[in-house]
């Protein structure tokens, strides 16, 4: 039977990362995979996570399953982190959530719930979007439409085109939005633009689904959730897929949450039941370790303060690196790269052709996606001049 399987194409991101690892040239730079790196090129463990892990190791007395919805402290903490402690939706009991295996699990469980509620729903995704969005959401049978989002000429959100396309979204459709730090472009909506989308959702009846995997890495935890919170304040329904991979560094622990803001308490309860049934079909029971760590951090004042300080430093480093990279590229190439400093989060398109990206890989051991998307956090003091000189050489 297995002999009948056809070979699959290599994943464009993971495949390039594997090529980079196999590259034996002394001076190489890998800007492919979206993992935060510090100034030394290392993906660090938060001190808050280390302390929480030490406490958990001392106190944990069982390895029995968590409840189907996951750790209660984690779910409560994530709801407050995303929506704010004073959220009217939380106060009114209109919110339910389920712990998931990472943000990917949150997207998949959300798509299962959407399909159960409306099998004919269409999911509108931005062009461009994270490549895994479509297989994650489409695996249950949902159909897709795309809306224009990014203008590669001036490296900004093409909001007029986005609005024009989304005018075709109908009731029971889902519009997938990036909460902040748009992946792959780094170009984010303004709060005024979020308000326009909220008005459109209210008038047309579509449901926003917000993938917020980078809260805290653009302008801070509160500012990065402002657009999401505006939707929740104004709309009866919002679906949220959240991840702790980036803002807590829990990549390998697969820690995420699917959060459902509903019209009332009854609908929130029924939606959670559907989410738990979907989880039972897909992975049965939730993983514990990462959620137990995140739950401790979100509920403990000392750990929470330490984590917020560390996250703020990480955010500041990314934004500082953007400015330094813009200056270095401009110095070596004479080209205006000001858009890099305007964008937020870990990703930017450099605006290079496929041929230029391939040359960088083959001639300079500088690895980026063929779209010229780079992980800005992979740039540091040791490689920034080499990166800028190499890019200048192929322009």
C-alpha positions, 0 to 999 in steps of 0.5 A: 500500500505505502508503495503507492505514495507519491513524493511530495515537494520539499517545504519551501521554508524548512527545505531552505533551512536544511540547506543552510544547515548543510552549508559548510562555508564559514560565513553563512547567514540563515534568515529563513525560519521564523524563530527569534534569535538573540544578538548571539544568534541563539534562540534563548529560554526566557528566565521566567520560563526557566523559573516556572519550569523549576517550580513545576518540577518541584511541585508536579505530582502527576502526569495524568491527562489534563481536562479536554479543554486544557489547563484552566489557569492557562485558558483564563490567562490567555483570555485576559492577555488577548482581550484585556482584564476589563473586557466586557465580553469576558465579564458577560461570559461570552468567551470560551477557549480551548488549549491547543498544540500551538497556534497551528492547533488553534487554527485547525480546531477553529476550522473544525468548529467553523465547518461544523457551524457552516460547511459552505463557509469561505475563508478569506486569506490575505495575499500574501499570507503564512503558507501553512494557513491554507493547508491547516484551515483547508484540511477540513474542507473549507473553501478559500478566497483571497484578498489583496493586502500587500503593495510590493511597490511601496511596501505597505498595506494596500488597504483600498484594494483589501476593502474592495475585495472584502466587500464580496465576503458574505454572511457565514464567511470567515475573514482571516486577519493577522493580529500584528506582525503580519507574516510574511510582510511585516506590514500591519493594519492601523487601528483606524483600518481595524475599525473599518474592517469591524464596520464591514463585518457588522454590515456584511455579517462575516466573522473575523478570525484573528491569528495572533502569533506575535503579540508583544513583538511589534509595539508591546502586549497592549498595543499589539492587541488593540485591533483585536480588542476593537473587533471584540468590542463591536462584533458579536463573534470573533474567533482567535488563534493564539500562540505562545511560541514566539512571545514566551519562546515555547516553540517546541512545547506547542502551546496555543489557544483557540478562543471563541467570542460569541453572542451569549453564554449559551453559544460560548458553551456550545462552541466549546463543546464543538471545539472539544469534540474536534480536539478529541477527533484530531489529537485526543488530549492536550499536551501539558508542559508548555501550558502549565508553564505559561499558566504559571507565568500569566497568573503569578505577579513576579513571574509575569513581571519578569516575562513582560520585561524580557518580552519588552527587551526582545521587542526593542531589539527587533525594532532596533535591528530594523533601524540598523539593517535599514541604515546598513542596506542604504549605506552599502547599496544607496537604495532607500530601505526605509520600509524595513524600519516602518514594518513590525515583527520578525519579517520583511520582504526585501523586494528582491527578485527570485534570481537575486535571492537564489544568487545570495544563497548560492554565491554568498551563503545568505539564505532567505525565501525566494520571495526575499522574505527575511527573519529580521531577528536573524540579523545581529552585530556579527552579520549585519554588514555581511548581509547588507554588502551581499544584498548590495552586490546582487542589486 
